[in-house]
Amino acid sequence: MALRDDFPDLDAEGFSQTSPATEDYNCIAWAAGRQDDWWWPDPGFVSYWPEEAPRVETLDAFYAAFALLGYERCNDGRRERGFDKVAFYARDGRPKHAARQLPDGLWTSKLGENLDISHTLRGLEGPWYGQVAGYLRRPLQQHSVKNYQSSRVKITVAALAILVILAALFVLTYLSLR
């Protein structure tokens, strides 16, 4: 994949490399927030694909897979406060690529086995991926402080429970030795 040949508008639109090339994951996995597998509905079951989603190369199948992650259809790729967005590219009606929106409104993509970049949507339109064919959105995932604090509370409660059990065992052992 030669970036400038496959994506003629990329230089004019601007892009930045955000991570090096890797074969560990593809654009669909990257858009889904995963970096541990290739996502594709191939009929030979070589790549990962959610079992509940149709294993066919249609936009509806991709929408169904992402619906399992909490995404729903939306009208455009404009930044919406409180939402993550994904854009799907298609050529001749078949899905070819997905990009995930960044907090600044730009998009991030994994280019096959190539690198990850941040870009505009128009920057990747062309002979390789086709045109943007649809958008999805979901409420932002609240991973930050709230979940971290909840995890810390659970760990603290578990540690206290263990200490109480150890103290009770110590007392019982002490009393049985008297």
trRosetta pair geometry for C-beta under 8 A, 3 or more apart (Angstrom, degrees):
i j d omega theta_ij theta_ji phi_ij phi_ji
1 6 5.5 -29 -162 -12 83 156
1 111 6.2 -165 118 152 156 113
1 112 5.8 145 -25 37 150 139
1 114 5.4 -89 64 -41 130 140
1 128 7.3 69 -138 -131 105 149
2 5 4.0 42 89 23 115 116
2 6 6.0 144 69 -12 60 93
3 6 6.4 -70 -138 46 20 98
3 7 5.8 -38 -177 38 62 110
3 10 6.0 -91 165 76 97 163
3 111 7.4 2 -99 -176 91 170
3 114 7.8 162 -69 173 94 158
4 7 7.0 -69 -115 65 19 72
4 8 7.3 57 178 -108 56 43
4 10 6.7 -124 -102 57 51 117
4 11 6.3 25 -117 -34 97 117
5 8 7.6 -4 -163 -72 20 74
6 126 6.7 135 156 96 50 127
6 127 6.6 -118 -149 71 55 92
6 128 3.9 35 -173 -43 104 138
7 10 3.9 58 119 -34 117 119
7 123 6.3 35 172 156 124 67
7 124 5.4 -47 -123 -123 126 46
7 125 7.9 95 -140 52 82 31
7 126 5.4 162 -123 31 44 141
7 128 6.5 -54 -59 27 73 128
7 129 7.9 18 -90 13 95 109
8 126 5.3 151 20 -119 87 146
8 127 7.9 66 -12 4 106 97
9 12 5.4 -67 -160 51 60 109
9 13 5.2 51 145 -20 90 115
9 122 5.6 -79 128 142 149 87
9 123 5.4 -141 106 -124 92 39
9 124 8.0 -82 67 -11 101 16
9 125 6.4 8 34 59 137 83
9 126 6.4 -176 9 -54 95 119
10 13 6.0 -64 -138 45 24 104
10 15 5.4 -24 -175 -12 94 133
10 119 6.7 -46 -136 -134 86 131
10 123 4.5 76 -112 -176 57 94
10 124 6.9 54 -85 -76 98 50
11 14 7.6 29 179 -74 27 35
11 15 7.9 -68 -86 15 32 98
12 123 7.9 -171 68 -110 69 80
13 119 6.5 56 113 -169 121 88
13 120 4.4 -119 179 39 122 120
13 122 5.4 180 -98 86 143 96
13 123 3.5 -139 78 -80 146 94
14 119 7.3 172 98 -132 57 62
14 120 7.0 70 58 -11 82 104
14 123 7.1 -93 57 -90 43 138
15 117 4.8 10 177 175 117 129
15 118 6.5 166 -157 80 65 50
15 119 4.2 -8 -108 -92 100 93
15 123 5.7 145 -61 173 109 155
16 117 6.3 153 76 -158 40 76
16 118 4.9 -1 53 48 95 98
16 119 7.9 -166 25 -62 58 61
17 20 7.8 43 169 -84 121 43
17 115 5.2 -19 -142 148 103 147
17 116 7.2 100 -165 77 61 56
17 117 5.6 -48 -101 -100 44 79
18 108 6.4 -36 27 -135 159 109
18 115 7.7 146 46 160 58 99
18 116 4.7 -65 67 108 96 101
18 117 6.1 149 4 -121 91 21
18 118 5.5 85 -47 -25 125 90
19 22 7.5 -29 131 -3 110 116
19 115 6.4 177 86 -163 54 82
19 116 4.2 28 44 37 94 119
20 115 5.8 -71 -160 -113 25 97
21 113 6.4 43 -173 140 103 66
21 114 5.0 -60 -113 -156 104 36
21 115 4.8 -63 -65 -62 66 67
22 25 7.0 27 101 30 111 73
22 113 7.4 -125 97 -166 27 62
23 113 4.9 0 -96 -137 77 102
24 35 6.3 34 114 167 121 74
24 36 6.8 -45 166 -123 105 27
24 37 7.8 -46 164 -57 67 19
25 29 4.1 -116 -166 87 107 140
25 30 5.9 129 127 -53 121 80
25 34 6.3 -174 -133 114 139 79
25 35 4.8 -117 -8 -147 153 43
25 36 6.5 34 -72 19 115 18
25 37 6.1 43 -105 60 84 25
25 38 6.2 178 -140 -77 39 50
25 39 7.8 18 -160 -4 85 83
25 110 6.3 -55 106 -166 91 173
26 29 5.4 98 52 15 62 101
26 30 6.9 -116 111 -6 33 97
26 38 4.7 55 -6 -134 111 80
26 39 6.4 -136 59 39 104 66
26 40 6.8 14 56 -43 154 106
26 47 7.8 -24 13 -139 135 137
26 110 5.9 167 177 103 30 127
26 112 6.5 -12 -135 -134 93 33
26 113 7.8 -36 -99 -65 81 51
27 30 5.4 -56 -143 39 32 114
27 31 6.1 33 158 -20 67 104
27 97 5.1 -28 119 -150 164 72
27 98 5.2 152 138 49 99 71
27 99 7.2 -39 -169 -71 112 53
27 109 5.7 -4 -129 -165 108 82
27 110 4.5 -162 -86 65 55 84
27 111 7.0 47 -69 -85 111 24
27 112 7.1 -17 -25 -55 103 37
28 31 5.8 -51 -147 36 30 110
28 32 6.4 24 151 -13 62 109
28 38 7.8 64 53 -176 104 56
28 39 3.8 -120 103 82 114 110
28 40 6.3 144 26 -72 148 64
28 62 7.4 -113 -130 -134 119 107
28 65 8.0 12 -179 106 121 149
28 98 5.1 84 -103 22 56 128
29 32 5.6 -64 -150 43 31 108
29 34 4.2 -83 -173 81 88 101
29 35 6.8 135 135 -87 115 27
29 36 7.4 -149 -175 47 137 48
29 37 5.7 179 -110 78 143 63
29 38 6.2 -109 -26 -127 131 23
29 39 4.4 154 -61 -5 75 104
29 48 7.5 73 -88 61 111 121
29 110 7.4 -21 65 37 84 153
30 33 7.8 55 179 -65 29 15
30 34 7.2 -96 -70 64 25 57
30 35 6.9 53 -97 -88 69 73
30 98 7.6 168 70 87 83 96
30 100 6.8 -138 131 0 78 119
30 108 7.1 -123 155 123 117 98
30 109 6.9 103 100 -159 142 32
30 110 3.8 151 -21 -11 154 121
30 116 6.7 180 -139 -112 148 112
31 66 7.9 -45 123 -100 111 124
31 86 4.9 87 180 -135 115 117
31 98 3.7 -66 -20 123 162 118
31 99 6.3 150 -95 162 112 1
31 100 4.5 168 -134 -49 61 96
31 109 7.8 3 -66 -115 93 61
32 39 6.3 75 7 -23 141 164
32 65 7.8 -64 -89 136 132 106
32 66 6.8 -137 -98 -106 92 83
32 69 5.9 -157 -147 -69 91 163
32 86 8.0 23 -72 -98 49 149
32 98 7.9 47 -32 104 74 151
33 69 7.7 157 24 -162 114 141
33 100 7.4 113 -62 -106 68 163
34 37 6.2 -25 144 41 131 84
34 39 7.1 101 62 -37 133 121
37 47 7.4 129 160 -165 94 72
37 48 4.3 38 144 0 138 138
38 46 7.9 -14 82 120 129 86
38 47 4.3 -84 106 -131 101 106
38 48 6.4 146 78 22 51 84
39 47 6.2 120 -152 158 11 117
39 48 5.4 -49 -98 81 62 90
39 49 6.3 112 -161 -90 72 60
39 65 7.4 136 178 165 125 150
40 46 7.9 -10 71 76 109 89
40 47 4.0 49 45 73 87 161
40 48 8.0 85 25 59 53 50
40 49 6.6 -71 86 -68 26 107
41 47 7.7 -65 -37 77 14 114
41 49 4.6 101 -97 -122 61 153
41 53 7.1 -104 -94 114 121 107
41 54 7.0 33 -150 113 149 59
41 55 4.3 180 -167 -154 94 52
41 56 5.8 -36 131 30 140 16
41 57 5.9 -175 69 -68 109 57
41 61 5.5 -19 -38 144 169 140
41 62 7.8 -121 -14 -70 126 69
41 65 7.5 -138 -61 -54 112 138
42 45 6.9 -142 89 -38 87 16
42 46 5.3 -21 81 36 144 94
42 47 5.2 98 14 23 114 103
42 49 7.5 -178 25 -29 59 132
42 55 7.5 -39 67 -178 25 102
43 55 6.5 124 -100 133 50 112
45 49 7.9 -111 -124 27 61 108
45 55 7.6 -19 -81 -153 73 154
49 53 6.3 -113 165 72 93 110
49 55 5.5 114 101 -110 153 89
49 65 6.7 -80 -163 -108 79 133
50 53 4.5 71 75 6 101 109
50 65 5.0 152 27 -137 117 82
50 68 5.1 168 -178 53 168 163
52 64 7.6 -140 118 156 80 104
52 68 5.8 133 69 -90 124 135
53 61 5.8 103 164 -171 99 72
53 62 8.0 64 180 -98 140 17
53 64 4.3 149 -132 109 90 103
53 65 3.8 12 -95 -76 172 71
53 67 8.0 144 -95 44 107 93
53 68 6.4 -102 -50 -15 107 131
54 58 7.3 -5 94 42 129 110
54 60 7.3 20 42 108 134 93
54 61 4.2 -99 76 -112 97 101
54 64 6.1 71 14 56 85 154
55 61 7.2 140 -85 -159 7 138
56 61 4.9 -177 65 -55 74 152
57 61 6.9 -90 -102 51 9 140
57 94 5.4 23 139 -156 111 103
57 95 6.1 -142 -172 42 78 92
58 61 4.7 100 57 2 81 100
58 62 7.3 -149 95 -1 46 84
58 94 7.4 -72 -100 -123 42 62
58 95 7.1 83 152 -9 10 105
59 62 5.6 -57 -151 39 38 111
59 63 6.1 41 150 -21 70 104
59 88 6.1 138 -132 113 95 151
59 90 6.1 -46 -69 -71 113 142
59 93 7.7 -98 -16 -177 110 63
59 95 5.6 143 -84 -59 61 102
59 133 5.9 -113 -98 118 141 129
59 134 5.7 109 -169 8 131 144
60 63 5.5 -50 -144 37 33 113
60 64 6.3 37 153 -22 64 104
61 64 5.6 -51 -148 34 32 114
61 65 6.6 35 151 -21 63 101
61 95 7.9 -120 64 3 94 139
62 65 5.6 -48 -148 32 34 112
62 66 6.5 23 156 -9 65 107
62 88 5.8 116 114 -114 148 148
62 95 5.0 113 -33 -84 147 164
62 98 7.2 -173 -172 -71 133 126
63 66 6.0 -63 -148 45 30 103
63 67 6.2 42 150 -32 66 103
63 71 7.7 -127 -156 104 61 113
63 73 6.6 4 -146 -70 130 93
63 88 7.9 -87 -63 -16 77 153
63 134 7.0 -53 -74 130 113 150
63 136 6.5 169 -128 -77 77 125
64 67 5.4 -45 -145 25 32 118
64 68 7.2 40 153 -23 58 96
65 68 6.0 -52 -170 23 34 113
65 69 7.6 21 140 -7 61 104
66 69 5.3 -53 -159 37 51 111
66 71 4.0 -24 145 47 101 139
66 86 6.2 -128 -142 56 153 153
66 136 5.3 76 120 122 144 174
67 70 7.6 134 -171 -6 35 5
67 71 5.8 -95 -85 69 38 74
67 72 6.8 66 -116 -87 85 54
67 136 7.9 -123 -68 -142 62 136
69 138 6.9 -106 117 -41 82 163
70 138 4.1 86 116 -144 95 139
70 139 7.2 -77 157 38 127 77
71 84 7.8 -82 -95 89 95 100
71 86 6.3 -28 -126 24 151 122
71 136 3.9 38 171 160 124 126
71 137 6.5 143 -148 69 79 16
71 138 4.5 -82 -89 -45 55 108
72 136 6.4 152 72 -155 22 82
72 137 6.4 -34 61 63 73 69
72 138 6.8 119 8 -84 74 68
73 134 7.0 -58 -132 -174 94 110
73 135 7.2 94 -161 83 58 62
73 136 6.1 -54 -96 -103 35 68
74 80 7.7 -107 -171 -8 158 150
74 83 7.9 82 -58 166 163 155
74 85 7.0 -79 52 -123 141 105
74 135 5.0 -65 71 110 85 107
74 136 6.4 115 13 -143 90 18
74 137 4.3 32 -20 0 143 115
75 135 6.9 -12 83 57 17 128
76 135 6.0 63 167 10 5 162
77 85 6.2 145 -138 142 64 146
77 87 5.3 1 -95 -76 125 126
77 101 6.8 170 -166 -78 88 124
77 107 7.6 -26 -172 -70 133 123
77 121 5.6 92 85 -49 171 149
77 132 7.0 -55 -34 -173 136 158
77 135 5.4 -153 -68 -103 70 135
79 85 7.7 -136 -113 7 44 137
79 101 6.8 172 -101 175 74 139
79 105 4.2 -69 -52 -102 131 92
80 83 4.3 11 87 37 109 125
80 85 7.0 107 27 -52 99 121
80 137 6.5 12 47 -139 137 150
82 139 6.2 -31 158 -141 88 75
82 140 5.6 -116 -166 -1 42 108
83 137 4.4 5 178 -174 131 116
83 138 6.5 146 -153 71 80 28
83 139 6.2 -63 -102 -105 65 32
83 140 6.3 -120 -89 -41 13 75
84 100 7.0 -18 -179 -164 102 100
84 101 6.7 168 -167 57 54 95
84 137 6.7 157 80 -154 49 61
84 138 5.3 -12 55 59 98 84
84 139 7.8 26 13 105 83 16
84 140 5.8 121 -33 -100 85 57
84 141 7.1 6 -24 -7 135 86
85 100 7.3 148 87 -158 51 53
85 101 4.0 31 60 6 96 133
85 135 6.1 -13 -169 -169 109 104
85 136 6.8 157 -155 83 58 50
85 137 4.8 -24 -98 -97 77 82
86 98 5.7 -1 -177 -174 109 109
86 99 7.0 159 -156 81 60 43
86 100 5.4 -27 -101 -101 77 66
86 101 7.3 -124 -70 -4 31 83
86 135 7.1 155 82 -156 50 55
86 136 4.7 -5 56 57 98 101
86 137 7.7 -173 20 -76 68 38
87 98 6.9 159 81 -155 47 58
87 99 4.9 -9 56 57 97 94
87 101 7.4 87 -16 -50 98 90
87 107 6.6 -43 26 -123 124 144
87 121 5.8 -41 109 -117 173 118
87 132 5.1 -35 178 -139 120 114
87 134 7.4 162 -154 88 55 42
87 135 5.4 -23 -102 -101 70 77
88 95 5.6 -49 -176 -127 118 103
88 97 7.3 154 -158 85 51 51
88 98 5.3 -24 -101 -100 67 81
88 132 7.2 112 77 -155 41 63
88 133 5.5 -54 100 60 90 91
88 134 4.9 -1 48 60 109 88
88 135 7.6 -158 15 -75 77 31
88 136 7.6 54 -20 -7 103 101
89 95 7.3 101 79 -155 50 59
89 96 5.2 -60 103 65 96 94
89 97 4.0 6 46 58 119 98
89 98 7.2 -152 14 -73 78 32
89 99 7.4 58 -24 -9 105 100
89 124 6.5 -96 -70 116 154 115
89 125 7.1 -163 -129 -98 120 64
89 129 4.0 19 129 158 149 111
89 130 5.4 150 166 67 91 85
89 131 6.6 -179 -148 96 79 18
89 132 5.7 -54 -95 -92 69 45
89 133 6.4 106 -151 2 22 92
90 93 5.9 -5 158 -157 129 13
90 94 5.8 160 -158 73 92 27
90 95 5.3 -50 -96 -90 88 39
90 96 6.0 141 -121 4 31 89
90 130 5.1 -63 103 89 34 149
90 131 6.9 -28 59 63 66 65
90 133 3.7 10 16 -23 114 152
90 134 7.7 42 -14 5 120 93
91 94 6.3 -30 67 59 63 83
91 96 5.1 37 5 -32 100 143
91 127 8.0 55 -119 -173 141 34
91 128 7.9 -134 -51 123 146 24
91 129 6.5 -172 -39 157 109 25
91 130 3.0 -162 -74 -57 71 121
91 131 7.7 120 -87 11 59 62
92 130 7.1 -128 1 -97 55 138
93 133 7.9 128 -127 -132 37 151
95 98 7.6 5 -172 -53 115 90
95 133 7.5 -127 -98 51 66 139
96 128 7.3 165 156 138 140 61
96 129 4.5 177 104 -143 125 61
96 130 5.6 127 20 14 139 107
97 109 6.8 15 178 -147 117 126
97 124 6.7 -122 113 151 159 137
97 128 8.0 54 -37 120 136 92
97 129 4.1 -28 6 -134 135 126
98 109 7.7 171 96 -122 43 87
99 107 4.2 36 155 170 128 126
99 108 6.5 158 -165 70 82 36
99 109 4.4 -45 -107 -76 93 98
99 119 7.5 -87 -137 63 144 102
99 121 6.8 -175 64 -108 150 74
99 124 6.9 160 -54 28 138 154
100 107 6.7 146 74 -158 32 75
100 108 5.3 -25 65 59 86 92
100 109 7.8 161 20 -76 67 51
101 105 6.9 -25 -167 -143 106 29
101 106 7.6 153 -153 90 62 30
101 107 5.6 -49 -100 -101 51 72
101 108 7.8 132 -134 13 6 79
102 105 7.0 -35 74 37 78 20
102 106 5.0 -4 42 70 121 77
102 107 6.6 -170 -2 -101 88 16
102 108 5.4 93 -56 -28 104 103
102 118 6.1 -5 -21 -131 151 116
106 118 4.8 54 128 174 135 104
106 119 6.6 140 -176 61 102 18
106 120 6.6 -76 -134 -77 78 51
107 118 6.8 153 79 -157 39 60
107 119 5.6 -41 68 70 91 70
107 120 6.8 88 20 -147 104 15
107 121 5.8 86 -10 -69 149 67
108 116 6.4 13 -177 179 97 103
108 117 7.2 180 -146 91 57 39
108 118 5.2 -32 -92 -98 74 70
108 119 7.8 128 -100 21 28 74
109 116 6.8 175 90 -150 40 62
109 117 5.8 -12 59 57 87 82
109 119 6.3 -29 14 29 115 120
109 124 6.4 75 -17 -71 171 155
110 114 7.7 155 175 72 61 67
110 115 7.8 -132 -143 129 58 27
110 116 5.1 -31 -95 -96 67 82
111 114 4.0 -32 91 69 101 117
111 115 6.2 14 38 60 108 53
111 116 7.5 178 4 -95 77 29
111 117 6.6 28 -25 5 116 109
119 123 4.1 -122 180 69 115 144
119 124 6.1 95 113 -35 150 99
120 123 4.6 114 57 -16 77 104
121 124 6.9 -73 -170 37 38 95
121 125 7.1 44 143 -35 70 104
121 132 5.3 3 178 -56 124 141
122 125 5.5 -48 -152 15 45 118
124 128 7.8 -81 -176 72 78 110
124 129 5.4 5 152 41 99 147
125 129 6.9 -97 -113 78 33 101
125 130 7.1 -45 -146 122 69 32
125 131 5.2 33 -138 -112 112 57
125 132 6.7 -66 -82 -18 110 78
126 129 6.9 56 53 41 65 77
126 130 7.8 -79 67 -65 25 9
130 133 7.2 13 113 -41 124 112
132 135 7.6 25 171 -59 115 86
138 141 7.8 26 114 -49 115 81
142 146 5.6 -2 153 49 115 131
142 147 6.6 146 119 -28 77 105
143 147 5.4 -54 -157 33 40 144
143 148 8.0 63 154 -38 61 86
144 147 6.8 112 58 29 27 94
144 148 6.7 -52 154 -4 37 112
145 148 5.5 -64 -143 42 30 113
145 149 5.9 29 161 -19 70 108
146 149 6.0 -58 -148 37 24 107
146 150 6.3 25 153 -19 62 108
147 150 5.4 -52 -145 37 34 115
147 151 6.3 36 155 -20 65 103
148 151 5.8 -54 -152 35 30 111
148 152 6.5 31 150 -20 63 105
149 152 5.5 -52 -147 35 35 113
149 153 6.4 38 153 -22 66 102
150 153 5.7 -52 -150 33 31 112
150 154 6.6 31 153 -18 64 105
151 154 5.7 -54 -150 36 33 111
151 155 6.3 30 154 -17 66 107
152 155 5.8 -56 -148 38 31 110
152 156 6.2 32 154 -20 66 108
153 156 5.7 -56 -146 37 30 112
153 157 6.3 30 156 -18 65 106
154 157 5.9 -54 -146 37 29 110
154 158 6.3 29 155 -18 63 108
155 158 5.7 -56 -147 38 30 111
155 159 6.3 32 154 -20 65 106
156 159 5.7 -54 -146 36 30 111
156 160 6.4 30 154 -18 64 105
157 160 5.8 -54 -149 37 31 111
157 161 6.4 34 152 -22 64 105
158 161 5.6 -52 -148 33 32 113
158 162 6.5 33 153 -19 64 103
159 162 5.7 -53 -151 35 32 112
159 163 6.5 34 150 -19 64 105
160 163 5.5 -53 -148 36 34 113
160 164 6.4 37 153 -21 66 102
161 164 5.7 -51 -149 33 32 112
161 165 6.5 32 152 -17 64 105
162 165 5.7 -55 -150 37 32 111
162 166 6.3 32 153 -18 66 107
163 166 5.7 -54 -145 39 31 111
163 167 6.2 33 155 -21 65 106
164 167 5.7 -54 -147 36 29 112
164 168 6.4 30 153 -19 64 105
165 168 5.7 -54 -148 36 31 111
165 169 6.4 31 153 -18 64 106
166 169 5.7 -53 -148 37 32 112
166 170 6.3 36 152 -22 64 105
167 170 5.6 -53 -149 35 32 115
167 171 6.4 31 153 -18 65 104
168 171 5.7 -53 -147 36 32 110
168 172 6.3 31 154 -16 65 107
169 172 5.7 -55 -144 40 30 110
169 173 6.1 31 156 -18 65 108
170 173 5.8 -56 -146 38 27 110
170 174 6.2 29 155 -20 63 109
171 174 5.6 -55 -146 37 29 113
171 175 6.2 25 157 -16 65 108
172 175 5.9 -55 -143 39 29 107
172 176 6.2 26 158 -18 64 109
173 176 5.9 -58 -145 37 28 109
173 177 6.5 25 157 -19 63 109
174 177 6.0 -62 -153 35 27 109
174 178 7.1 34 152 -31 61 103
175 178 5.9 -48 -156 17 36 116
